[in-house]
Amino acid sequence: MSLINDALKRAKAAQQQTPPPPVNLPFRPVEPAPVYVRRGLGLAMPVTLTIVACLALLLLWQWAQLRNAGDALEATARTARAQNSGSDAAPAAGTGARRPLAPTA
């Protein structure tokens, strides 16, 4: 703790020894900010080109979808064949076959 107190005393003594800054400081006029002349389109041109490119890709994709719509394959469902069509008896144990469920209304 005494080291801290000694350091604080030395800092206070060093501050008292330095002379205060002069009061009459000369003021300089503020320099005007540089004026930038905007030329060109800035971000407008890249944004416009990006939007046009996206619209062109969307139209191209839609055209490809319409062109391939006639080539679509027809999906057909596969139906399971009934193994024991005439009997409602339970299958033999261990065969793993299950009786199909009747649809409920």
MOGIQUI-V714725 format. One record per residue. N is the residue number from 1. PSI is psi in degrees with one decimal (* if undefined). NEAR is the number of other ideal C-beta (glycine too) atoms within 8 Angstrom. Layout:
N;PSI;NEAR  N;PSI;NEAR
This chain:
1;-34.4;4  2;-29.3;5  3;-38.6;6  4;-44.4;7  5;-41.6;8  6;-42.3;8  7;-38.8;8  8;-39.2;8  9;-41.8;8  10;-39.3;8  11;-39.6;8  12;-40.2;8  13;-37.2;8  14;-35.2;8  15;-35.8;7  16;-26.0;6  17;-27.8;5  18;139.5;6  19;150.4;3  20;154.8;4  21;154.0;5  22;145.9;5  23;-35.5;4  24;80.5;4  25;134.9;6  26;132.3;4  27;139.1;4  28;147.6;4  29;148.5;4  30;132.4;4  31;136.0;4  32;147.2;5  33;143.6;4  34;141.6;4  35;122.5;5  36;129.5;4  37;120.2;4  38;122.8;5  39;145.7;3  40;-172.4;5  41;-6.3;5  42;-123.6;6  43;-10.4;6  44;-41.4;7  45;-49.3;9  46;-38.4;7  47;-43.2;8  48;-43.9;8  49;-37.6;8  50;-42.6;8  51;-42.5;8  52;-42.2;8  53;-41.3;8  54;-41.1;8  55;-39.6;8  56;-41.8;8  57;-37.9;8  58;-44.4;8  59;-39.2;8  60;-40.4;8  61;-42.8;8  62;-41.9;8  63;-41.3;8  64;-37.2;8  65;-41.5;8  66;-36.3;7  67;-34.7;7  68;-2.8;8  69;-33.0;7  70;-19.9;5  71;5.0;5  72;139.5;6  73;145.2;4  74;126.6;4  75;132.2;4  76;140.0;4  77;141.3;4  78;133.0;4  79;145.7;4  80;141.9;5  81;140.2;4  82;129.9;6  83;-46.3;6  84;78.8;7  85;-28.7;5  86;-16.4;3  87;143.1;5  88;14.8;3  89;150.9;5  90;147.0;3  91;161.7;10  92;147.8;4  93;138.9;4  94;-6.4;4  95;-21.6;6  96;-3.0;4  97;141.8;6  98;151.7;5  99;133.6;7  100;146.5;6  101;142.1;4  102;140.9;4  103;141.1;4  104;145.8;3  105;*;2
